């Protein structure tokens, strides 16, 4: 049976810049960083204590996906506090946290313009 999502891929134009952002600003940890081909590396990052990995990799022909909306969301315990903390580290947000009946969320951007929902549990 399926047990969990193994990884999700985030397309990037510059793997070194993306790696610095996700590790230094968001605090993700490198699990794998190895050559894939002559153009890219396979970079897997661990998000908190989750088994799911984030992969900084652009599949051939998927360059048009760079800078789009990520079809998923990152969870945090306190959306407003996380927004303040990450803003102080230079992370760009597309607005302020919004409260909804199901929780609080805000849209976060990476250096390539990829957008992610950051949401309370």
C-alpha positions in Angstrom: 0.0 0.0 0.0 1.0 3.6 -0.5 2.5 5.1 2.7 3.4 8.7 1.9 4.5 11.2 -0.7 8.2 10.5 -1.4 9.0 13.8 -3.0 7.6 16.8 -4.8 9.7 18.7 -7.4 10.1 22.5 -7.4 11.4 23.8 -10.8 14.3 26.3 -10.6 16.5 28.3 -13.0 19.5 28.3 -10.6 19.9 25.3 -8.3 22.6 26.9 -6.1 20.4 30.0 -5.5 17.4 27.8 -4.7 19.5 25.6 -2.4 20.7 28.6 -0.4 17.1 29.9 -0.1 15.5 26.6 1.0 18.3 25.8 3.5 19.3 29.2 4.8 16.0 31.0 4.8 13.5 28.1 5.3 15.7 25.8 7.3 15.3 22.7 5.1 18.1 20.1 5.3 20.0 18.6 2.4 19.5 14.8 2.2 20.9 14.3 -1.3 23.0 16.5 -3.6 24.5 14.6 -6.4 25.1 14.9 -10.2 22.1 14.0 -12.3 23.4 14.9 -15.8 25.7 17.5 -17.3 23.2 20.3 -16.6 21.6 19.6 -13.2 22.1 18.0 -9.8 19.5 15.9 -8.0 18.9 17.9 -4.8 16.6 16.4 -2.1 15.7 18.5 0.9 14.0 17.3 4.1 11.2 19.5 5.4 11.2 19.5 9.2 10.7 15.9 10.4 8.6 14.9 7.5 9.3 11.8 5.3 8.3 13.9 2.3 11.2 15.5 0.4 11.4 18.6 -1.7 13.5 18.2 -4.9 15.1 21.2 -6.6 15.0 20.0 -10.1 13.5 21.0 -13.5 12.5 18.2 -15.8 13.4 18.7 -19.5 10.5 20.5 -21.1 9.1 21.8 -17.8 10.9 25.1 -17.8 7.5 26.9 -18.3 6.4 25.7 -14.8 9.1 27.9 -13.2 7.5 30.8 -11.3 4.1 29.2 -11.0 1.8 28.2 -8.2 2.8 25.1 -6.3 0.0 22.5 -6.1 0.3 21.9 -2.4 0.9 23.7 0.9 3.5 23.8 3.6 2.1 23.5 7.1 3.2 25.4 10.2 2.0 25.7 13.8 1.5 29.5 13.7 1.1 31.1 10.3 1.5 34.7 11.6 4.6 34.0 13.6 6.2 32.0 10.7 5.4 34.9 8.3 7.1 37.4 10.7 10.1 35.1 11.2 10.6 34.3 7.5 10.0 38.0 6.5 12.9 38.9 8.8 15.1 36.4 6.9 14.2 38.1 3.6 11.5 35.7 2.3 9.0 37.5 0.1 5.2 37.1 0.6 2.3 38.0 -1.7 0.3 39.7 1.1 -0.3 39.2 4.7 -1.7 36.2 6.5 -5.5 35.7 6.1 -7.7 34.0 8.6 -10.4 31.6 7.2 -12.8 29.3 9.0 -10.4 26.3 8.2 -7.2 28.1 9.4 -4.8 30.9 8.5 -2.7 31.0 5.3 -0.3 33.3 3.4 1.4 32.9 0.0 5.2 32.7 0.1 7.5 33.1 -2.9 10.9 31.6 -3.7 13.7 33.3 -5.7 12.3 31.9 -9.0 8.8 33.3 -8.2 7.3 29.9 -7.4 4.4 30.5 -5.0 3.5 28.3 -2.0 0.7 28.3 0.4 1.9 28.4 4.0 -0.9 27.3 6.2 -1.7 26.6 9.8 -2.4 23.0 10.6 
